Structure formats: C-alpha cells, structure tokens
Amino acid sequence: MSEDPLKALSDMASDAHTRIQATHQHINAVVEVRRGMRDAGIPADVMTIDCLRTGRRITLILHDEQPGVLLYQFVTMKDEVGDDFKQIALSEVNTDTLFDWMQDYFDSPLNNSAL
C-alpha cells in the first residue's frame, strides 16, 4: 500500500460509514481515530467504529511493528478492548469489508455479540 496506512484505513472507513448511513440509518455509526496508544508510547494507531444504538464497537489497530496487518476485534463500548484480536492483511481490507462488518455486527440481534 503506497499511501499512509492510517489515511487509507480512514478513507475506507469514511466511505463505508457513508454507505451505512445511506442504507441503515438506524445503525448510527460513529468513526473515531484515537491517539491514546501513541500518546502512551505504544507505536500504534487505533480507530474505533461505534454503534450508539447497540453499544457495540469495532476496534481497528495499525501497529508499527506489524506493517501491512490490521488487528481488529468486535467488542462493546462498555468493555472497550479485549485481549483477543484477529488479524487480516491490510491489503485484503476495503470499503466493502468495513461496510459488511458494520452491517453484520451492528445490525445483528443483541444476543449474538461476536462475528
């Protein structure tokens, strides 16, 4: 990926968010880039995608020590971050991936809390 990975991920998340808002207005997703890990000296960028209606969160991490890899997990806003991150090559992630994650996780019944 030739451009900055965080910018690329942010652009994809923005595009996916726009599509979610157009097709699932009730999901009300909020995308945020967080600086907390970097500010604490951990070489990683964090993005969260929250669903205010369900209290669910998708956490995405780009860690400097794992270039080209996206760490992700499906949690609740209350739980914030768990120990179990899945990983996927960043080159395999696109707007459709993020849209599908938001649609499937945020719009599924509340008793199904993980993908």
C-alpha positions in Angstrom: 0.0 0.0 0.0 1.7 3.1 -1.2 0.0 5.7 0.9 -0.1 6.1 4.7 -2.0 3.1 6.1 -3.9 5.2 8.6 -5.1 7.6 5.9 -6.1 4.6 3.7 -8.0 3.0 6.5 -9.6 6.3 7.4 -10.7 6.8 3.9 -12.2 3.3 3.7 -14.0 3.8 7.0 -15.4 7.1 5.9 -16.7 5.6 2.6 -18.2 2.6 4.5 -19.8 4.9 7.0 -21.4 7.0 4.3 -22.8 3.8 2.8 -24.1 2.6 6.2 -25.8 5.9 6.8 -27.5 5.7 3.4 -28.7 2.1 3.7 -29.1 1.6 7.5 -30.0 5.0 9.1 -30.9 3.2 12.4 -27.3 2.0 12.9 -25.9 5.5 13.6 -22.2 4.5 13.5 -19.5 6.9 14.8 -15.9 6.6 13.5 -13.1 7.9 15.6 -9.3 7.8 15.3 -7.7 7.7 18.8 -4.3 8.8 19.8 -4.2 7.2 23.3 -1.8 4.3 22.4 0.7 6.6 20.6 0.4 9.2 23.4 1.2 6.4 25.9 4.3 5.4 23.9 2.8 2.4 22.1 3.7 2.6 18.4 0.1 2.0 17.1 -2.8 3.9 15.7 -6.3 3.0 16.8 -9.6 3.6 15.1 -13.0 2.7 16.7 -16.3 2.4 14.9 -19.1 2.6 17.5 -22.8 1.9 17.2 -24.6 4.1 19.7 -27.9 2.2 19.4 -26.4 -1.2 20.4 -23.3 -0.1 22.4 -21.1 -2.2 20.1 -17.7 -1.3 19.0 -15.3 -2.5 16.2 -11.7 -1.7 17.2 -9.1 -1.5 14.4 -5.4 -1.2 15.2 -2.4 -0.5 12.9 0.7 -1.4 14.9 4.1 -0.1 13.6 5.7 -3.4 14.5 3.2 -5.3 12.2 3.2 -3.3 9.0 0.6 -4.4 6.4 -1.5 -6.0 9.1 -4.8 -4.8 10.5 -5.6 -6.0 14.0 -9.4 -6.0 14.8 -11.9 -7.0 17.3 -15.6 -6.8 17.9 -16.4 -5.7 21.5 -18.9 -3.5 23.3 -18.3 0.1 24.1 -18.5 -0.8 27.8 -15.8 -3.5 27.5 -13.7 -1.2 25.4 -10.8 -3.5 24.4 -10.4 -7.3 25.0 -7.3 -9.5 24.7 -8.3 -11.3 21.6 -7.5 -9.6 18.4 -8.0 -11.1 15.0 -5.7 -10.1 12.1 -6.1 -9.6 8.4 -3.7 -8.3 5.8 -4.4 -4.6 5.3 -4.3 -5.3 1.5 -7.4 -7.5 1.9 -9.4 -4.8 3.6 -11.5 -2.4 1.6 -14.6 -0.3 2.0 -16.8 -3.4 1.4 -15.1 -5.2 4.2 -15.7 -2.4 6.7 -19.3 -1.9 5.4 -20.0 -5.7 5.9 -18.5 -5.7 9.4 -20.6 -2.7 10.4 -23.8 -4.0 8.8 -23.4 -7.6 10.2 -22.2 -6.7 13.7 -24.2 -3.6 14.4 -27.5 -4.8 12.9 -27.5 -8.4 14.3 -29.6 -9.4 17.3 -28.1 -8.3 20.6 -27.6 -11.9 21.8 -25.1 -12.5 19.0 -22.2 -10.4 20.3 -19.3 -11.5 18.1 -18.7 -12.4 14.5 
